[in-house]
Amino acid sequence: MKQHTIFIACMGLSIILLSSSYQIPNIELVKTKITENISLGVPKSFQSMTEELMNQRYLTARKPIAAYTNDKRMVDLTVNTSNTRWQPSDLPMLKDFYKASLLELYDEVSFSREEIEEINGKNFVVFEFTSIVRPEENALNPQQPVRKYTRIQYTVHGGKTLVFNFTCPQALQQQWESTAGKIMQSIQIK
């Protein structure tokens, strides 16, 4: 009986030690000024994307106004703007419009959040989702599907749509989801 009790106590201690080694790290955010009117918390370990990396990731004429990545270049945070005719009162319609656009970008999308939320006095359309992009069936080099976790927020301010986008591989979602929420909650717009 005594050996059984010692075994159970050792197993309990092993589980506690093992689970503590897998805790999600507390990632420090640094308040970062994006423009004269926009700031947000960026993880201290992130660096600005190089022009080369930005050109590889964003094959559009309109590059983000700010783009950050972690040291392994797997976790990204971007801020983008575009001129718009949307008004802040149009956010419910903008939400439906952007949801339809997101559904077209990926082969599969699973939304965990899709709502309008007030953050620091400003209303945002908030989408949180996982996505899958499958490789072409006839590709010369067989590839695995690309699975991502994304938290993206839209708002309208000063005749522009502002887009805040956090993305990482879906395998890293549990590690980064809380930080993505903290980043998005830190957005300040004057």
C-alpha positions as a LaTeX table, in Angstrom:
\begin{tabular}{lrrr}
\hline
Residue & $x$ (\AA) & $y$ (\AA) & $z$ (\AA) \\
\hline
Met1 & 0.00 & 0.00 & 0.00 \\
Lys2 & 2.85 & 2.37 & 0.89 \\
Gln3 & 4.54 & 1.80 & $-2.51$ \\
His4 & 1.25 & 2.50 & $-4.27$ \\
Thr5 & 0.87 & 5.83 & $-2.40$ \\
Ile6 & 4.46 & 6.83 & $-3.21$ \\
Phe7 & 3.90 & 5.93 & $-6.88$ \\
Ile8 & 0.74 & 8.06 & $-7.05$ \\
Ala9 & 2.51 & 10.98 & $-5.33$ \\
Cys10 & 5.43 & 10.74 & $-7.78$ \\
Met11 & 3.05 & 10.61 & $-10.75$ \\
Gly12 & 1.24 & 13.70 & $-9.46$ \\
Leu13 & 4.52 & 15.58 & $-9.06$ \\
Ser14 & 5.61 & 14.49 & $-12.55$ \\
Ile15 & 2.36 & 15.77 & $-14.05$ \\
Ile16 & 2.74 & 19.12 & $-12.27$ \\
Leu17 & 6.35 & 19.49 & $-13.41$ \\
Leu18 & 5.53 & 18.41 & $-16.94$ \\
Ser19 & 2.55 & 20.75 & $-17.25$ \\
Ser20 & 4.54 & 23.70 & $-15.90$ \\
Ser21 & 7.12 & 23.23 & $-18.66$ \\
Tyr22 & 4.35 & 23.62 & $-21.24$ \\
Gln23 & 2.86 & 26.81 & $-19.84$ \\
Ile24 & 2.11 & 29.54 & $-22.31$ \\
Pro25 & 4.80 & 32.19 & $-21.94$ \\
Asn26 & 3.82 & 35.66 & $-20.76$ \\
Ile27 & 4.88 & 37.74 & $-23.75$ \\
Glu28 & 5.76 & 41.35 & $-23.02$ \\
Leu29 & 4.21 & 43.96 & $-25.32$ \\
Val30 & 5.90 & 47.24 & $-26.18$ \\
Lys31 & 3.67 & 50.20 & $-27.05$ \\
Thr32 & 4.52 & 51.03 & $-30.65$ \\
Lys33 & 3.50 & 54.11 & $-32.61$ \\
Ile34 & 2.40 & 53.04 & $-36.11$ \\
Thr35 & 1.30 & 56.47 & $-37.36$ \\
Glu36 & 0.59 & 59.81 & $-35.73$ \\
Asn37 & $-2.87$ & 58.48 & $-34.74$ \\
Ile38 & $-2.39$ & 54.71 & $-34.34$ \\
Ser39 & $-0.48$ & 52.74 & $-31.70$ \\
Leu40 & $-0.60$ & 49.21 & $-30.37$ \\
Gly41 & 1.39 & 46.74 & $-28.29$ \\
Val42 & 3.89 & 44.68 & $-30.27$ \\
Pro43 & 5.62 & 41.67 & $-28.70$ \\
Lys44 & 9.06 & 42.74 & $-27.50$ \\
Ser45 & 10.66 & 39.82 & $-29.35$ \\
Phe46 & 9.18 & 40.86 & $-32.72$ \\
Gln47 & 11.10 & 42.85 & $-35.30$ \\
Ser48 & 9.97 & 44.87 & $-38.29$ \\
Met49 & 9.74 & 42.82 & $-41.46$ \\
Thr50 & 12.46 & 43.46 & $-43.98$ \\
Glu51 & 11.44 & 44.88 & $-47.34$ \\
Glu52 & 12.43 & 41.55 & $-48.92$ \\
Leu53 & 10.22 & 39.51 & $-46.58$ \\
Met54 & 7.33 & 41.94 & $-46.99$ \\
Asn55 & 7.62 & 41.61 & $-50.79$ \\
Gln56 & 7.55 & 37.80 & $-50.48$ \\
Arg57 & 4.50 & 37.76 & $-48.19$ \\
Tyr58 & 2.44 & 40.57 & $-49.71$ \\
Leu59 & 2.27 & 40.34 & $-53.47$ \\
Thr60 & $-0.02$ & 43.34 & $-53.77$ \\
Ala61 & 0.58 & 46.94 & $-54.71$ \\
Arg62 & $-0.68$ & 48.04 & $-51.29$ \\
Lys63 & 1.85 & 46.86 & $-48.70$ \\
Pro64 & 1.04 & 47.08 & $-44.98$ \\
Ile65 & 1.93 & 50.35 & $-43.27$ \\
Ala66 & 3.54 & 48.26 & $-40.52$ \\
Ala67 & 4.58 & 44.60 & $-40.47$ \\
Tyr68 & 6.27 & 42.65 & $-37.68$ \\
Thr69 & 7.35 & 39.04 & $-37.32$ \\
Asn70 & 8.89 & 36.82 & $-34.68$ \\
Asp71 & 12.47 & 35.56 & $-34.88$ \\
Lys72 & 11.43 & 32.40 & $-36.75$ \\
Arg73 & 9.32 & 34.40 & $-39.24$ \\
Met74 & 6.29 & 32.23 & $-38.46$ \\
Val75 & 4.11 & 34.64 & $-36.48$ \\
Asp76 & 3.10 & 37.91 & $-38.12$ \\
Leu77 & 1.39 & 41.14 & $-37.11$ \\
Thr78 & 0.41 & 43.68 & $-39.76$ \\
Val79 & $-1.44$ & 46.98 & $-39.94$ \\
Asn80 & $-2.94$ & 48.15 & $-43.20$ \\
Thr81 & $-5.09$ & 51.04 & $-44.36$ \\
Ser82 & $-7.16$ & 51.77 & $-47.42$ \\
Asn83 & $-9.26$ & 54.72 & $-48.48$ \\
Thr84 & $-12.93$ & 53.97 & $-48.07$ \\
Arg85 & $-16.42$ & 55.33 & $-48.37$ \\
Trp86 & $-17.52$ & 53.25 & $-45.36$ \\
Gln87 & $-18.67$ & 55.18 & $-42.32$ \\
Pro88 & $-18.30$ & 53.98 & $-38.71$ \\
Ser89 & $-22.07$ & 53.37 & $-38.69$ \\
Asp90 & $-21.59$ & 50.88 & $-41.57$ \\
Leu91 & $-19.67$ & 48.35 & $-39.42$ \\
Pro92 & $-22.48$ & 45.71 & $-39.44$ \\
Met93 & $-22.53$ & 45.81 & $-43.26$ \\
Leu94 & $-18.71$ & 45.91 & $-43.39$ \\
Lys95 & $-18.66$ & 42.80 & $-41.16$ \\
Asp96 & $-20.79$ & 40.85 & $-43.63$ \\
Phe97 & $-18.73$ & 42.11 & $-46.58$ \\
Tyr98 & $-15.39$ & 41.13 & $-45.04$ \\
Lys99 & $-16.68$ & 37.76 & $-43.83$ \\
Ala100 & $-17.67$ & 36.92 & $-47.41$ \\
Ser101 & $-14.21$ & 38.03 & $-48.59$ \\
Leu102 & $-12.47$ & 35.87 & $-46.00$ \\
Leu103 & $-14.52$ & 32.84 & $-47.00$ \\
Glu104 & $-13.31$ & 33.31 & $-50.59$ \\
Leu105 & $-9.62$ & 33.48 & $-49.60$ \\
Tyr106 & $-9.41$ & 30.01 & $-48.04$ \\
Asp107 & $-10.51$ & 26.47 & $-48.87$ \\
Glu108 & $-11.90$ & 26.08 & $-45.33$ \\
Val109 & $-12.62$ & 28.62 & $-42.60$ \\
Ser110 & $-13.84$ & 27.92 & $-39.08$ \\
Phe111 & $-14.84$ & 31.09 & $-37.18$ \\
Ser112 & $-14.60$ & 31.11 & $-33.39$ \\
Arg113 & $-15.48$ & 34.84 & $-33.20$ \\
Glu114 & $-17.28$ & 37.21 & $-35.55$ \\
Glu115 & $-18.61$ & 40.27 & $-33.81$ \\
Ile116 & $-18.41$ & 44.00 & $-33.34$ \\
Glu117 & $-16.51$ & 44.91 & $-30.19$ \\
Glu118 & $-15.62$ & 48.24 & $-28.60$ \\
Ile119 & $-11.91$ & 48.55 & $-27.85$ \\
Asn120 & $-10.56$ & 51.69 & $-26.20$ \\
Gly121 & $-13.57$ & 53.73 & $-27.30$ \\
Lys122 & $-13.55$ & 52.53 & $-30.95$ \\
Asn123 & $-15.81$ & 49.89 & $-32.53$ \\
Phe124 & $-14.08$ & 47.10 & $-34.44$ \\
Val125 & $-15.27$ & 44.18 & $-36.52$ \\
Val126 & $-13.45$ & 41.21 & $-34.96$ \\
Phe127 & $-12.90$ & 37.88 & $-36.67$ \\
Glu128 & $-11.01$ & 35.02 & $-35.09$ \\
Phe129 & $-10.69$ & 31.84 & $-37.14$ \\
Thr130 & $-8.64$ & 28.93 & $-38.34$ \\
Ser131 & $-8.19$ & 28.35 & $-42.04$ \\
Ile132 & $-6.91$ & 25.76 & $-44.48$ \\
Val133 & $-5.46$ & 26.34 & $-47.93$ \\
Arg134 & $-4.95$ & 23.12 & $-49.84$ \\
Pro135 & $-2.18$ & 22.74 & $-52.42$ \\
Glu136 & $-3.00$ & 22.35 & $-56.09$ \\
Glu137 & $-3.91$ & 18.75 & $-56.90$ \\
Asn138 & $-1.59$ & 18.57 & $-59.91$ \\
Ala139 & 1.41 & 20.22 & $-58.23$ \\
Leu140 & 4.81 & 18.82 & $-59.22$ \\
Asn141 & 5.96 & 18.82 & $-55.59$ \\
Pro142 & 3.32 & 17.40 & $-53.26$ \\
Gln143 & 2.75 & 19.76 & $-50.32$ \\
Gln144 & 0.78 & 19.73 & $-47.10$ \\
Pro145 & $-2.22$ & 22.02 & $-46.61$ \\
Val146 & $-1.41$ & 25.37 & $-44.96$ \\
Arg147 & $-3.28$ & 25.67 & $-41.66$ \\
Lys148 & $-3.38$ & 29.08 & $-39.96$ \\
Tyr149 & $-4.86$ & 30.79 & $-36.92$ \\
Thr150 & $-5.89$ & 34.43 & $-37.52$ \\
Arg151 & $-7.30$ & 37.27 & $-35.48$ \\
Ile152 & $-8.18$ & 40.21 & $-37.71$ \\
Gln153 & $-9.90$ & 43.46 & $-36.79$ \\
Tyr154 & $-11.35$ & 46.19 & $-39.01$ \\
Thr155 & $-12.48$ & 49.68 & $-38.16$ \\
Val156 & $-13.27$ & 52.87 & $-40.04$ \\
His157 & $-11.50$ & 56.08 & $-39.08$ \\
Gly158 & $-10.90$ & 59.34 & $-40.93$ \\
Gly159 & $-12.06$ & 58.08 & $-44.33$ \\
Lys160 & $-9.93$ & 54.93 & $-44.11$ \\
Thr161 & $-10.52$ & 51.30 & $-43.28$ \\
Leu162 & $-7.88$ & 50.16 & $-40.78$ \\
Val163 & $-6.98$ & 46.47 & $-40.72$ \\
Phe164 & $-5.06$ & 44.84 & $-37.86$ \\
Asn165 & $-4.04$ & 41.25 & $-38.61$ \\
Phe166 & $-2.33$ & 38.65 & $-36.40$ \\
Thr167 & $-1.57$ & 35.26 & $-37.92$ \\
Cys168 & 0.42 & 32.15 & $-37.07$ \\
Pro169 & 0.47 & 28.45 & $-37.96$ \\
Gln170 & $-2.52$ & 26.67 & $-36.43$ \\
Ala171 & $-0.10$ & 24.41 & $-34.54$ \\
Leu172 & 1.01 & 27.52 & $-32.59$ \\
Gln173 & $-2.50$ & 28.82 & $-31.89$ \\
Gln174 & $-2.60$ & 27.74 & $-28.25$ \\
Gln175 & 0.75 & 29.44 & $-27.60$ \\
Trp176 & $-0.19$ & 32.75 & $-29.31$ \\
Glu177 & $-3.99$ & 33.15 & $-29.03$ \\
Ser178 & $-3.87$ & 34.98 & $-25.70$ \\
Thr179 & $-1.13$ & 37.32 & $-26.93$ \\
Ala180 & $-3.10$ & 38.05 & $-30.11$ \\
Gly181 & $-6.02$ & 39.12 & $-27.92$ \\
Lys182 & $-3.78$ & 41.37 & $-25.80$ \\
Ile183 & $-2.28$ & 42.96 & $-28.92$ \\
Met184 & $-5.71$ & 43.69 & $-30.37$ \\
Gln185 & $-7.01$ & 45.03 & $-27.06$ \\
Ser186 & $-4.06$ & 47.46 & $-26.93$ \\
Ile187 & $-4.98$ & 49.29 & $-30.17$ \\
Gln188 & $-5.30$ & 53.05 & $-29.64$ \\
Ile189 & $-6.68$ & 55.33 & $-32.36$ \\
Lys190 & $-6.85$ & 59.11 & $-31.91$ \\
\hline
\end{tabular}
